[in-house]
Amino acid sequence: MISFKGSKILLIGGAGFIGHNLALRLKKLGANVEIVDGLQVNNFGAFATKSDNIPNRDLYLGIINQRLDMLHEARIPVLVQDARDYAAVSKIVVKLRPDVILHLAAIAHANKSNKDPYSTFGHNLRTLENTLDAARHIGLKHFVYFSSSMVYGHFPSGIVSEDTPCKPLGIYGTLKYSGELIVIAYNQVFGLPYTIVRPSALYGERCVSRRVGQIFIENAIKGLEISVNGDGSDRLDFTYIDDLINGVVKVIENENARNQIFNLTYGNSSSLGEMANILKSYFTDVKISYLPKDKLVPDRGTLSVEKAKKLIGYDPQYSLEKGFVKYINWCKETFK
């Protein structure tokens, strides 16, 4: 087991939903943590302009401020820098000389990616290439890349493992899979140790990414109708943020996570209808409508986490019934 105490960890794109939660946990474990983030994607830059097309804008700005306040109180530096700038990222990496780099920078939304491929390429792949190329010059001990369950495309039998062939649909999944191949290539050519992490359908406190669970809860609180794409039977491996964070900690501290790919999810899927029913038990008057399913949204299900359980001791704790209820209660308090 690798000790966190005194280790230097750099998070690229680390001021977002996953990143700030992860940074706080790593700092608590004794690591020296720093963050590089342009604060553009699902952050201040996205909500800076007043617009009727941005629901809950002021609330989201308050949540982002809360994230940054928590990082400041934990004495975690946030270097405001666009990671698409190669010279700037290289200078930071060489100066800090981290032991571990966690790469989270991305437009983590399939619909937005399909509407703006150019911007998505820059934030997802250009930032990755810049960071990898800087990392290979400093003798980095470990590069952790955050991919996505979307790399699989359709789940052929309702469940996938890390050995399931990847056949992504659309821009987002394709660029995430491209990122995986680039990370592996840097290991092949330069011997850069890596781990690739594949999360799925994340939810939890201080998220402003407009993921499905967040939209459900916010609409219910405001008395608005909830729209479900499809007939409600589509299944996702909904994963509470704490389970992912615990999994990434296991990835960093275990040597046998090196040069591996891991699904880090709850490990058991639930349907959109089941999520809606949990919500209805807290908002009894909520109305649900059903819309046609987007053709670029793959038929998904469960991501097997048996490999992560076996190799790194991953142990997810939050079923949808447990984690989503916790998230609902947090949102209700936040909206007050």
C-alpha positions as CSV (number, residue, x, y, z in Angstrom):
1,M,0.0,0.0,0.0
2,I,1.3,3.5,-0.9
3,S,1.1,6.2,1.8
4,F,-0.6,9.4,1.0
5,K,1.3,11.4,3.6
6,G,3.6,13.8,1.9
7,S,2.8,12.6,-1.6
8,K,2.2,15.4,-4.2
9,I,-1.0,15.0,-6.2
10,L,-2.1,17.3,-9.0
11,L,-5.7,17.4,-10.3
12,I,-6.2,18.7,-13.8
13,G,-9.8,20.0,-14.0
14,G,-10.0,19.5,-10.2
15,A,-12.4,22.2,-9.2
16,G,-15.5,20.4,-10.6
17,F,-17.9,18.0,-9.1
18,I,-15.7,15.0,-8.9
19,G,-12.4,16.9,-8.5
20,H,-13.2,19.1,-5.5
21,N,-14.7,16.0,-3.6
22,L,-11.6,14.0,-4.5
23,A,-9.1,16.8,-3.6
24,L,-10.7,17.3,-0.2
25,R,-10.5,13.5,0.6
26,L,-6.8,13.3,-0.6
27,K,-5.9,16.3,1.5
28,K,-7.5,14.7,4.5
29,L,-5.5,11.6,4.0
30,G,-2.3,13.6,4.2
31,A,-1.4,14.3,0.6
32,N,-0.1,17.7,-0.7
33,V,-2.9,18.5,-3.2
34,E,-3.0,21.2,-5.9
35,I,-5.6,21.9,-8.6
36,V,-5.4,23.3,-12.1
37,D,-8.7,24.4,-13.5
38,G,-9.8,27.1,-16.0
39,L,-13.2,27.4,-14.2
40,Q,-15.0,27.3,-17.5
41,V,-16.7,23.9,-17.9
42,N,-19.7,23.5,-15.5
43,N,-18.1,26.3,-13.4
44,F,-18.0,30.1,-13.2
45,G,-17.5,30.5,-16.9
46,A,-20.6,28.5,-17.8
47,F,-22.9,30.6,-15.5
48,A,-21.2,34.0,-15.6
49,T,-23.7,35.5,-18.1
50,K,-27.3,36.1,-17.1
51,S,-29.6,34.1,-19.3
52,D,-33.1,32.7,-19.2
53,N,-31.7,29.5,-20.7
54,I,-29.7,28.7,-17.6
55,P,-32.1,27.4,-14.9
56,N,-31.0,28.0,-11.2
57,R,-28.1,30.1,-12.3
58,D,-27.7,31.9,-9.0
59,L,-28.1,28.7,-7.0
60,Y,-25.3,27.0,-9.1
61,L,-23.0,30.0,-8.6
62,G,-23.5,29.7,-4.9
63,I,-22.7,26.0,-5.0
64,I,-19.5,26.7,-7.0
65,N,-18.5,29.3,-4.4
66,Q,-19.1,26.7,-1.7
67,R,-16.8,24.3,-3.5
68,L,-14.0,26.9,-3.7
69,D,-14.5,28.0,-0.1
70,M,-14.1,24.4,1.0
71,L,-10.9,24.0,-1.0
72,H,-9.6,27.3,0.4
73,E,-10.4,26.2,4.0
74,A,-8.6,22.9,3.4
75,R,-5.6,24.9,2.0
76,I,-5.7,23.4,-1.4
77,P,-4.4,25.8,-4.0
78,V,-6.5,26.3,-7.1
79,L,-4.4,27.5,-10.1
80,V,-6.8,29.1,-12.5
81,Q,-5.4,28.0,-15.9
82,D,-6.9,26.7,-19.1
83,A,-5.3,23.2,-19.6
84,R,-5.6,23.6,-23.3
85,D,-2.5,25.9,-23.1
86,Y,0.4,23.5,-23.6
87,A,3.2,25.9,-22.5
88,A,1.3,26.9,-19.3
89,V,0.4,23.3,-18.3
90,S,4.0,22.1,-18.9
91,K,5.4,24.9,-16.8
92,I,3.1,24.0,-13.9
93,V,3.8,20.3,-14.1
94,V,7.5,20.7,-14.3
95,K,7.5,23.2,-11.4
96,L,5.3,21.1,-9.1
97,R,6.8,17.7,-10.1
98,P,3.8,15.7,-8.7
99,D,3.9,12.0,-7.9
100,V,0.4,11.5,-9.2
101,I,-1.7,13.4,-11.8
102,L,-5.4,12.9,-11.9
103,H,-6.9,14.0,-15.3
104,L,-10.5,15.1,-15.0
105,A,-10.7,17.9,-17.5
106,A,-13.6,17.4,-19.9
107,I,-17.0,18.5,-21.2
108,A,-18.7,15.6,-19.3
109,H,-22.0,15.8,-21.1
110,A,-22.9,13.7,-24.2
111,N,-25.6,16.1,-25.6
112,K,-23.3,19.2,-25.2
113,S,-20.4,17.2,-26.8
114,N,-22.5,16.3,-29.9
115,K,-23.6,19.9,-30.3
116,D,-20.1,21.3,-30.0
117,P,-17.5,18.8,-31.1
118,Y,-14.7,21.4,-31.6
119,S,-14.9,22.6,-28.0
120,T,-15.3,19.1,-26.7
121,F,-12.1,18.0,-28.5
122,G,-10.2,20.8,-27.0
123,H,-11.3,20.3,-23.4
124,N,-11.2,16.5,-23.5
125,L,-8.3,15.6,-25.7
126,R,-6.1,18.6,-26.0
127,T,-5.9,19.0,-22.2
128,L,-5.1,15.3,-22.0
129,E,-2.3,15.4,-24.6
130,N,-0.8,18.5,-23.0
131,T,-0.8,16.9,-19.5
132,L,0.6,13.6,-20.7
133,D,3.4,15.2,-22.7
134,A,4.4,17.3,-19.7
135,A,4.2,14.3,-17.3
136,R,6.5,12.1,-19.4
137,H,9.4,14.5,-18.7
138,I,9.2,14.4,-14.8
139,G,9.3,10.7,-14.0
140,L,5.7,10.6,-12.9
141,K,4.8,7.7,-10.7
142,H,1.1,7.4,-11.7
143,F,-1.3,9.0,-14.2
144,V,-5.0,8.4,-13.5
145,Y,-7.4,9.1,-16.4
146,F,-11.1,9.6,-15.9
147,S,-13.0,8.0,-18.7
148,S,-16.7,7.0,-18.9
149,S,-19.1,4.2,-19.1
150,M,-20.1,5.7,-22.5
151,V,-17.0,4.1,-24.1
152,Y,-18.9,0.8,-24.2
153,G,-21.8,2.1,-26.4
154,H,-24.7,-0.4,-26.2
155,F,-24.3,-3.0,-23.4
156,P,-24.7,-6.2,-25.4
157,S,-26.3,-8.2,-22.5
158,G,-27.2,-5.6,-20.0
159,I,-23.8,-5.9,-18.2
160,V,-20.3,-5.1,-19.2
161,S,-16.8,-5.8,-17.8
162,E,-13.5,-4.1,-18.6
163,D,-13.0,-6.8,-21.2
164,T,-16.2,-6.0,-23.1
165,P,-15.3,-4.5,-26.6
166,C,-15.8,-0.7,-26.7
167,K,-18.1,0.6,-29.5
168,P,-19.0,4.2,-28.4
169,L,-21.8,6.2,-29.9
170,G,-21.5,9.9,-30.6
171,I,-18.8,12.5,-29.9
172,Y,-18.4,12.2,-26.1
173,G,-18.0,8.4,-25.8
174,T,-15.7,8.4,-28.9
175,L,-13.4,11.1,-27.5
176,K,-13.3,9.4,-24.1
177,Y,-12.3,6.1,-25.7
178,S,-9.7,8.0,-27.8
179,G,-8.3,9.4,-24.5
180,E,-7.9,5.8,-23.1
181,L,-6.0,4.7,-26.2
182,I,-3.7,7.8,-26.0
183,V,-3.0,7.1,-22.3
184,I,-2.1,3.5,-23.1
185,A,0.1,4.6,-25.9
186,Y,2.1,6.9,-23.6
187,N,2.7,3.8,-21.4
188,Q,3.8,1.8,-24.4
189,V,6.2,4.5,-25.8
190,F,7.4,6.2,-22.6
191,G,6.6,3.7,-19.8
192,L,4.2,6.1,-18.1
193,P,2.3,4.2,-15.4
194,Y,-1.5,4.7,-15.7
195,T,-4.9,3.7,-14.4
196,I,-8.1,4.3,-16.4
197,V,-11.3,4.8,-14.4
198,R,-14.7,4.3,-15.9
199,P,-17.5,5.9,-13.8
200,S,-21.2,5.8,-14.6
201,A,-24.3,8.1,-13.9
202,L,-22.7,10.0,-11.0
203,Y,-24.8,12.0,-8.5
204,G,-24.3,13.7,-5.2
205,E,-23.8,16.9,-3.3
206,R,-22.6,20.1,-5.1
207,C,-23.1,18.9,-8.6
208,V,-24.1,21.6,-11.2
209,S,-23.7,19.4,-14.3
210,R,-27.5,18.9,-14.8
211,R,-27.3,15.1,-14.7
212,V,-30.5,13.2,-14.7
213,G,-31.0,12.8,-10.9
214,Q,-30.2,16.5,-10.3
215,I,-32.8,17.6,-12.9
216,F,-35.4,15.3,-11.4
217,I,-34.9,16.6,-7.9
218,E,-34.7,20.3,-8.9
219,N,-37.9,20.1,-11.0
220,A,-39.7,18.3,-8.2
221,I,-38.7,21.0,-5.6
222,K,-40.0,23.7,-7.9
223,G,-43.2,21.9,-8.7
224,L,-42.3,21.3,-12.3
225,E,-43.0,18.2,-14.4
226,I,-40.3,15.6,-14.7
227,S,-39.5,14.3,-18.2
228,V,-38.2,10.8,-18.7
229,N,-36.5,10.0,-22.0
230,G,-37.9,6.6,-23.1
231,D,-40.5,4.6,-21.3
232,G,-38.7,4.5,-17.9
233,S,-37.2,1.0,-18.4
234,D,-33.8,2.2,-19.4
235,R,-31.2,1.2,-16.8
236,L,-28.1,3.0,-15.6
237,D,-25.5,2.1,-13.0
238,F,-26.2,5.1,-10.8
239,T,-23.2,5.8,-8.6
240,Y,-23.1,8.0,-5.5
241,I,-20.0,10.3,-5.5
242,D,-18.6,8.9,-2.2
243,D,-18.3,5.4,-3.8
244,L,-16.3,6.8,-6.7
245,I,-14.0,8.8,-4.4
246,N,-13.4,5.7,-2.3
247,G,-12.6,3.8,-5.4
248,V,-10.1,6.3,-6.7
249,V,-8.3,6.4,-3.3
250,K,-8.0,2.6,-3.6
251,V,-6.6,3.1,-7.2
252,I,-3.9,5.4,-6.0
253,E,-2.8,3.5,-2.9
254,N,-2.6,0.0,-4.5
255,E,0.4,-0.8,-6.7
256,N,-1.5,-3.5,-8.6
257,A,-3.8,-0.8,-10.0
258,R,-1.0,0.3,-12.3
259,N,-1.6,-0.1,-16.0
260,Q,-5.2,-1.4,-15.4
261,I,-8.7,-0.3,-16.4
262,F,-11.4,-0.3,-13.7
263,N,-15.2,0.2,-13.7
264,L,-15.8,2.2,-10.6
265,T,-19.6,2.2,-10.1
266,Y,-22.2,0.9,-7.7
267,G,-22.1,-2.4,-9.7
268,N,-25.8,-2.8,-10.0
269,S,-28.1,-0.9,-12.3
270,S,-31.5,0.7,-11.7
271,S,-34.1,2.0,-14.1
272,L,-35.1,5.6,-14.7
273,G,-38.5,4.6,-13.5
274,E,-37.1,3.3,-10.2
275,M,-35.4,6.6,-9.7
276,A,-38.6,8.5,-10.4
277,N,-40.5,6.3,-8.0
278,I,-38.0,7.1,-5.2
279,L,-38.5,10.8,-6.0
280,K,-42.3,10.4,-5.8
281,S,-42.1,9.1,-2.3
282,Y,-40.7,12.5,-1.3
283,F,-42.7,14.6,-3.7
284,T,-46.1,12.9,-3.9
285,D,-47.6,15.5,-6.3
286,V,-44.8,15.4,-8.9
287,K,-46.0,14.6,-12.5
288,I,-43.9,12.5,-14.9
289,S,-44.0,12.6,-18.7
290,Y,-42.3,10.4,-21.1
291,L,-40.4,11.6,-24.2
292,P,-38.8,9.8,-27.2
293,K,-35.4,8.5,-26.4
294,D,-32.4,10.1,-28.0
295,K,-31.0,7.8,-30.7
296,L,-27.4,8.6,-29.6
297,V,-28.1,7.4,-26.0
298,P,-26.9,3.8,-25.8
299,D,-28.9,1.0,-24.1
300,R,-26.9,0.5,-20.9
301,G,-27.1,-1.3,-17.6
302,T,-24.7,-2.7,-15.0
303,L,-20.9,-2.2,-15.0
304,S,-19.3,-5.2,-13.3
305,V,-16.9,-4.1,-10.5
306,E,-15.6,-7.6,-9.7
307,K,-12.2,-6.7,-11.1
308,A,-11.9,-3.6,-8.8
309,K,-13.1,-5.6,-5.8
310,K,-10.5,-8.3,-6.4
311,L,-7.5,-6.2,-7.3
312,I,-7.9,-3.1,-5.1
313,G,-10.5,-4.0,-2.5
314,Y,-13.2,-1.7,-4.0
315,D,-16.4,-1.9,-1.9
316,P,-19.3,0.4,-3.0
317,Q,-21.8,1.1,-0.3
318,Y,-24.5,3.3,-1.8
319,S,-27.5,1.7,-3.5
320,L,-29.8,4.2,-5.3
321,E,-32.2,3.8,-2.5
322,K,-29.6,5.0,0.0
323,G,-27.5,7.5,-2.0
324,F,-30.3,9.2,-3.9
325,V,-32.3,9.8,-0.7
326,K,-29.2,11.4,0.8
327,Y,-28.9,13.6,-2.2
328,I,-32.6,14.5,-2.2
329,N,-32.3,15.7,1.4
330,W,-29.2,17.8,0.6
331,C,-30.9,19.4,-2.4
332,K,-34.0,20.3,-0.3
333,E,-31.8,22.0,2.3
334,T,-29.8,23.8,-0.4
335,F,-32.9,25.2,-2.1
336,K,-34.1,26.7,1.1
